[in-house]
Amino acid sequence: MNDSSSYTQMPPISAALIKSLEERYPSQDFTPSKGVRDLDFHYGQRSVVNFLKHTYSIQNENILTKD
């Protein structure tokens, strides 16, 4: 599922959505006092944001390079 055809099955992702998610779920640094559950929760959120950013980039790359 890492090929670009799997990204074409996603609905179009807008730059506004990416910006909104980046503002709501920014990257954070954690201190050793934070629990593993907090880290897991945050990195799960960031994983979704990163996936959507990557998908957005693939979708726009395909639009610009289509023949």
C-alpha positions in Angstrom: 0.0 0.0 0.0 3.0 2.3 -0.3 2.5 3.0 -4.0 1.0 6.3 -5.2 -2.1 4.6 -6.5 -3.3 4.1 -2.9 -3.2 7.9 -2.4 -5.5 8.5 -5.3 -8.3 6.6 -3.5 -8.3 9.2 -0.7 -10.6 12.2 -1.1 -8.9 15.4 -2.0 -7.1 17.0 1.0 -6.9 20.8 1.2 -4.1 23.0 2.4 -6.6 24.6 4.8 -7.2 21.2 6.5 -3.4 20.6 6.8 -2.9 24.0 8.3 -5.8 23.6 10.8 -4.5 20.2 11.9 -0.9 21.5 12.3 -2.3 24.3 14.6 -4.5 22.0 16.6 -1.9 19.2 16.9 1.5 20.8 16.8 4.7 18.8 17.3 5.8 18.7 21.0 8.9 17.9 22.9 8.3 15.8 26.0 10.2 15.6 29.3 11.1 12.3 30.9 8.4 12.9 33.5 5.6 12.5 30.9 4.0 9.1 30.8 4.2 6.6 27.9 0.4 7.0 27.4 0.8 10.7 26.8 3.6 10.1 24.3 1.6 7.4 22.5 -1.5 9.6 22.3 0.5 12.6 20.9 2.4 10.5 18.4 -0.8 8.8 17.2 -2.2 12.3 16.5 0.9 13.4 14.7 1.0 10.2 12.7 -2.4 11.0 11.2 -1.3 14.6 10.5 1.9 13.4 8.8 0.0 10.8 6.8 -2.4 13.5 5.5 0.5 15.9 4.8 2.2 13.2 2.8 -1.0 12.3 0.9 -1.6 16.0 0.2 1.8 16.3 -1.3 1.3 13.1 -3.5 -2.1 14.3 -4.6 -0.7 17.7 -5.7 2.3 16.2 -7.3 0.0 14.0 -9.4 -2.2 17.0 -10.4 0.8 19.1 -11.5 2.5 16.3 -13.5 -0.5 14.8 -15.2 -0.4 14.6 -19.0 
